[in-house]
Amino acid sequence: MDYIRTSLRRLEVILGRTGHIRCIDGSVIRLDFERGHYVGTFYAPDMRIKAQARGSRARVHSIVLGWR
C-alpha cells in the first residue's frame, strides 16, 4: 500500500500543473476531473485515444500508472 501511495503522490506532482504527461514515444497521458469522477485518457502519438479509465481517484491513478 505504501508503494501505491508514493506512486500516487509522484503522479500528482507530475500532473499537477498541466494535467498531462508526454511520454518519450510522443503519446500523452491526461488526467481530468469531470462530473464528480476522475478520468484518465491515454492518447497515441497521433492523438487517437488508446485507453480511458473513469472512476475514483485511487482506481484511475492505479490504472494510469500501468499505462507507462
Backbone bond lengths (Angstrom), bond angles and torsions (degrees), N, CA, C in turn:
res aa  C-N    CA-C-N  psi(-1)  N-CA   C-N-CA  omega(-1)  CA-C   N-CA-C  phi
1 M - - - 1.460 - - 1.527 110.94 -
2 D 1.332 117.99 -35.78 1.461 120.04 179.00 1.515 111.19 -63.17
3 Y 1.355 116.71 -36.51 1.469 120.42 177.38 1.525 110.32 -60.46
4 I 1.341 116.54 -43.67 1.467 120.19 -179.57 1.516 109.93 -64.44
5 R 1.323 118.03 -44.59 1.469 120.73 179.26 1.530 111.09 -60.78
6 T 1.314 117.03 -44.78 1.467 121.35 179.37 1.516 110.23 -63.03
7 S 1.319 117.66 -44.50 1.455 121.78 179.67 1.524 111.01 -63.86
8 L 1.333 116.88 -40.36 1.466 120.25 178.36 1.519 110.82 -62.59
9 R 1.335 116.64 -42.09 1.471 119.70 179.12 1.516 111.00 -63.24
10 R 1.335 117.15 -44.11 1.466 120.26 179.22 1.515 111.20 -62.71
11 L 1.335 116.54 -42.97 1.461 120.25 179.53 1.522 110.58 -63.24
12 E 1.338 117.43 -41.26 1.460 120.38 179.28 1.520 111.68 -64.44
13 V 1.327 117.46 -36.51 1.463 120.54 177.96 1.527 109.90 -65.08
14 I 1.326 116.67 -44.26 1.462 120.65 -179.93 1.524 110.63 -64.79
15 L 1.336 116.78 -43.63 1.462 121.05 -177.09 1.526 112.57 -81.06
16 G 1.324 117.04 -13.08 1.453 122.52 -170.21 1.508 117.12 -47.75
17 R 1.301 119.05 -48.92 1.462 120.64 -173.45 1.515 113.91 -85.11
18 T 1.313 117.66 -41.93 1.460 119.63 -172.32 1.516 114.08 -110.71
19 G 1.344 118.14 -20.02 1.449 121.03 -178.79 1.512 113.87 83.36
20 H 1.335 116.80 6.98 1.461 118.25 179.19 1.527 111.98 -146.37
21 I 1.330 114.25 160.51 1.453 122.43 175.95 1.518 106.72 -126.82
22 R 1.317 117.58 129.41 1.466 120.88 173.10 1.515 107.92 -96.74
23 C 1.325 115.92 123.97 1.459 122.22 -177.91 1.529 110.48 -85.02
24 I 1.318 115.92 166.55 1.464 121.88 -177.40 1.523 111.92 -58.39
25 D 1.339 117.02 -38.29 1.468 120.43 -177.26 1.526 113.37 -80.02
26 G 1.337 117.80 1.11 1.457 121.74 178.59 1.516 113.75 97.33
27 S 1.329 117.49 -6.49 1.453 119.52 177.21 1.533 109.19 -74.15
28 V 1.328 115.85 164.02 1.469 121.49 -176.16 1.521 109.36 -131.56
29 I 1.322 116.17 135.90 1.457 122.53 171.52 1.521 106.63 -111.02
30 R 1.333 115.93 125.44 1.462 121.02 -176.96 1.523 109.27 -123.79
31 L 1.326 116.11 140.33 1.458 121.96 178.20 1.519 108.86 -122.95
32 D 1.334 116.06 126.32 1.461 122.49 179.79 1.520 109.59 -129.29
33 F 1.322 115.71 165.58 1.459 122.43 173.68 1.518 105.95 -122.79
34 E 1.331 116.80 110.63 1.460 121.87 -175.29 1.522 110.82 -128.02
35 R 1.317 116.74 127.99 1.465 122.62 175.19 1.518 113.59 49.98
36 G 1.323 116.15 40.62 1.452 121.11 176.00 1.520 115.94 84.67
37 H 1.346 117.43 6.26 1.465 121.29 179.99 1.520 109.89 -130.41
38 Y 1.312 114.94 148.48 1.465 119.91 172.37 1.521 108.03 -80.81
39 V 1.323 115.90 142.74 1.456 121.95 179.15 1.521 107.98 -132.12
40 G 1.327 115.61 121.84 1.453 121.23 175.12 1.515 108.67 -108.88
41 T 1.325 117.22 131.70 1.459 121.62 -179.11 1.516 109.09 -127.24
42 F 1.316 115.62 134.09 1.464 122.88 179.78 1.523 107.60 -112.24
43 Y 1.345 116.09 114.63 1.460 122.15 -178.09 1.528 110.61 -102.99
44 A 1.317 116.46 139.43 1.464 122.43 173.19 1.532 108.09 -71.47
45 P 1.333 118.24 166.99 1.467 120.23 179.08 1.536 113.73 -56.35
46 D 1.331 117.22 -28.07 1.477 119.92 177.79 1.532 111.93 -89.45
47 M 1.348 116.83 12.37 1.466 126.19 175.29 1.528 113.87 70.63
48 R 1.325 118.23 18.96 1.465 120.74 169.06 1.522 107.76 -78.63
49 I 1.323 117.45 145.98 1.463 120.53 178.18 1.520 109.01 -76.84
50 K 1.330 116.15 120.18 1.461 121.93 178.17 1.524 111.37 -90.31
51 A 1.326 117.03 -36.90 1.461 121.56 -179.06 1.524 109.27 -157.20
52 Q 1.340 115.23 155.77 1.452 119.90 177.56 1.522 108.86 -147.14
53 A 1.325 115.96 140.41 1.468 121.87 178.43 1.518 108.38 -128.86
54 R 1.322 116.19 140.14 1.461 121.54 -178.99 1.522 108.03 -136.31
55 G 1.332 116.66 139.69 1.463 119.80 177.07 1.511 111.87 154.10
56 S 1.329 115.21 -147.00 1.465 120.56 -178.72 1.531 109.81 -72.02
57 R 1.296 114.87 164.47 1.470 120.76 -179.85 1.525 111.14 -58.01
58 A 1.325 116.50 -49.31 1.464 120.58 -177.67 1.529 111.68 -63.19
59 R 1.330 117.01 -42.06 1.468 120.47 -179.19 1.521 111.18 -64.08
60 V 1.314 117.07 -48.66 1.465 120.67 -177.79 1.524 110.93 -66.04
61 H 1.330 117.63 -42.43 1.461 120.30 179.06 1.527 111.04 -62.13
62 S 1.318 117.93 -40.84 1.468 119.39 -179.45 1.528 110.84 -66.71
63 I 1.310 118.14 -36.58 1.465 121.16 176.73 1.521 110.68 -68.76
64 V 1.316 116.71 -44.23 1.476 121.42 -179.95 1.528 110.61 -61.54
65 L 1.321 117.52 -37.87 1.466 120.54 178.16 1.528 111.39 -60.68
66 G 1.299 117.28 -29.67 1.464 121.18 178.80 1.510 113.75 -78.63
67 W 1.315 118.77 -14.35 1.468 123.01 -178.21 1.520 112.80 -77.64
68 R 1.311 119.53 -18.40 1.453 121.66 -175.38 1.502 112.76 -60.88
